[in-house]
Amino acid sequence: MLNIVLKGFVPLLLTAFAFFSCTSSKKTTAAVSRDELKGTWQLDNITYEGLPQDQKVKLTLLGEGPEVCLKGSTWVLPNNGNGSYTINSNDAGCSAGQRSIVWSYRVENDQPIFQYKKLPGGVKAEDVLEGYKFTIVDAAAEKLNLKSNVNFEGSTISIYYQFSKK
């Protein structure tokens, strides 16, 4: 009798295994909303991925200068999309002061995207053709991590920008 029960159980077990192993394992992106980006942020750290460990780079980041210029900058992202960031560093190669921006949030290929355009001296956003685009790696109440891919010496490197809420 046990043999008959096991014979009926094995096909059922195999069917269940096949069903659960074939179900979709669609990759999901952590849901990030536009509301999580709003507020005042400080850029705390900039790191690089895709470079040899001991290689030092000197890049102009976000059209501002070396990373020392951006570290400690304050970013204001209000609900209406008309924001600003302020460079606080007076180091060589840095131009301290506030820059007006227009920023936006969207989802592209299931990835949340933050982008902005600089608005120099009364120029309207629609007249600015170039801007900056970042994948939102993580956003929470107190932190924001953005990633930008750039071409460097024939390879793509990733630059990570880590912010904390002020």
C-alpha positions as CSV (number, residue, x, y, z in Angstrom):
1,M,0.0,0.0,0.0
2,L,2.9,2.4,0.8
3,N,4.3,1.7,-2.6
4,I,1.0,2.8,-4.3
5,V,0.9,6.0,-2.3
6,L,4.5,6.8,-3.2
7,K,3.9,6.1,-6.9
8,G,1.1,8.7,-6.8
9,F,3.1,11.2,-4.8
10,V,6.2,11.2,-7.0
11,P,4.5,12.6,-10.1
12,L,2.7,15.2,-8.0
13,L,6.0,16.2,-6.4
14,L,7.7,16.4,-9.8
15,T,4.9,18.6,-11.2
16,A,5.1,20.9,-8.2
17,F,8.9,21.2,-8.6
18,A,8.6,21.9,-12.3
19,F,5.9,24.6,-11.7
20,F,7.8,26.5,-9.1
21,S,11.2,26.2,-10.8
22,C,9.8,27.6,-14.1
23,T,8.0,30.6,-12.6
24,S,9.3,33.9,-13.7
25,S,12.0,35.5,-11.6
26,K,11.7,38.9,-13.1
27,K,14.3,41.3,-11.7
28,T,12.7,44.2,-9.9
29,T,14.2,47.6,-9.2
30,A,13.7,49.1,-5.8
31,A,10.8,51.5,-6.2
32,V,12.0,55.1,-5.9
33,S,9.6,57.9,-6.1
34,R,10.2,61.6,-7.1
35,D,9.2,62.6,-3.6
36,E,12.2,60.8,-2.2
37,L,14.5,63.1,-4.2
38,K,12.9,66.4,-2.9
39,G,14.7,68.3,-0.2
40,T,18.2,69.7,0.5
41,W,21.1,67.3,0.1
42,Q,24.9,67.5,0.7
43,L,27.3,65.6,-1.6
44,D,29.5,63.7,0.8
45,N,31.5,61.3,-1.4
46,I,32.4,60.4,-4.9
47,T,33.8,57.0,-5.9
48,Y,34.7,55.3,-9.1
49,E,34.2,51.8,-10.5
50,G,35.9,50.3,-13.5
51,L,39.4,51.8,-12.9
52,P,42.4,49.8,-11.7
53,Q,42.7,50.1,-7.9
54,D,45.9,52.2,-7.8
55,Q,45.0,54.4,-10.8
56,K,44.4,58.1,-9.9
57,V,42.2,60.1,-12.2
58,K,41.7,63.7,-12.7
59,L,38.3,64.3,-14.2
60,T,36.2,67.4,-14.6
61,L,33.0,66.3,-13.0
62,L,29.6,67.9,-13.9
63,G,31.4,70.7,-15.7
64,E,32.7,72.0,-12.4
65,G,36.2,70.8,-11.9
66,P,37.9,68.0,-9.9
67,E,35.9,66.1,-7.3
68,V,37.2,68.4,-4.5
69,C,34.9,71.1,-6.0
70,L,31.8,69.0,-5.7
71,K,32.4,67.4,-2.3
72,G,30.4,69.3,0.3
73,S,28.2,71.0,-2.3
74,T,24.6,71.6,-1.3
75,W,21.8,70.6,-3.6
76,V,18.3,72.0,-3.3
77,L,15.6,70.0,-5.1
78,P,12.2,71.5,-4.5
79,N,8.9,70.0,-5.8
80,N,8.6,72.4,-8.7
81,G,11.8,71.2,-10.3
82,N,13.5,74.6,-10.2
83,G,16.5,73.9,-8.0
84,S,20.0,74.8,-7.4
85,Y,23.4,73.6,-6.1
86,T,26.1,75.5,-4.4
87,I,29.8,74.8,-4.7
88,N,31.3,75.6,-1.3
89,S,35.0,74.8,-2.1
90,N,37.5,77.6,-2.8
91,D,40.2,75.1,-3.8
92,A,42.2,75.7,-6.9
93,G,40.1,74.9,-10.0
94,C,36.8,75.4,-8.2
95,S,34.4,78.3,-8.7
96,A,32.4,78.7,-5.5
97,G,28.8,79.8,-5.8
98,Q,25.2,78.9,-6.5
99,R,24.1,77.4,-9.9
100,S,20.4,77.3,-10.9
101,I,19.1,74.0,-12.3
102,V,16.0,72.4,-13.5
103,W,15.7,68.8,-12.4
104,S,13.4,65.9,-13.2
105,Y,12.7,62.3,-12.4
106,R,11.6,59.5,-14.8
107,V,11.8,55.8,-15.2
108,E,13.8,54.4,-18.2
109,N,14.1,50.7,-18.8
110,D,12.8,49.9,-15.3
111,Q,15.5,52.2,-13.8
112,P,14.7,55.4,-11.9
113,I,16.6,58.3,-13.4
114,F,17.5,61.7,-12.0
115,Q,18.6,64.4,-14.5
116,Y,19.2,68.1,-14.5
117,K,20.2,71.0,-16.7
118,K,22.2,74.0,-15.6
119,L,20.3,77.3,-16.2
120,P,22.9,80.1,-16.5
121,G,21.8,83.7,-16.1
122,G,18.1,83.6,-17.0
123,V,18.3,81.0,-19.8
124,K,15.2,78.9,-20.1
125,A,15.4,75.1,-19.7
126,E,14.1,74.5,-23.2
127,D,17.0,76.5,-24.6
128,V,19.6,74.3,-22.8
129,L,20.4,71.3,-25.0
130,E,22.8,69.4,-22.7
131,G,22.4,68.2,-19.1
132,Y,23.4,65.4,-16.8
133,K,21.7,62.0,-16.3
134,F,22.1,59.6,-13.4
135,T,20.7,56.2,-12.5
136,I,19.3,56.3,-9.0
137,V,21.0,53.5,-7.1
138,D,19.4,54.1,-3.8
139,A,17.1,56.7,-2.3
140,A,15.8,56.8,1.3
141,A,14.8,59.4,3.9
142,E,18.4,60.3,4.7
143,K,20.5,59.2,1.7
144,L,20.7,59.4,-2.0
145,N,23.1,57.5,-4.2
146,L,23.4,58.3,-7.9
147,K,25.5,56.7,-10.6
148,S,26.8,58.1,-13.9
149,N,28.5,56.1,-16.6
150,V,31.2,58.0,-18.6
151,N,33.7,57.1,-21.3
152,F,37.3,57.3,-20.0
153,E,40.2,56.3,-22.2
154,G,38.1,54.0,-24.4
155,S,36.3,52.2,-21.5
156,T,33.2,52.9,-19.5
157,I,33.6,53.8,-15.9
158,S,30.9,54.4,-13.3
159,I,31.0,57.4,-11.0
160,Y,29.0,57.2,-7.8
161,Y,27.7,60.3,-6.0
162,Q,26.7,59.8,-2.4
163,F,24.5,62.4,-0.7
164,S,23.0,62.8,2.8
165,K,19.9,64.8,3.7
166,K,20.5,68.2,5.4
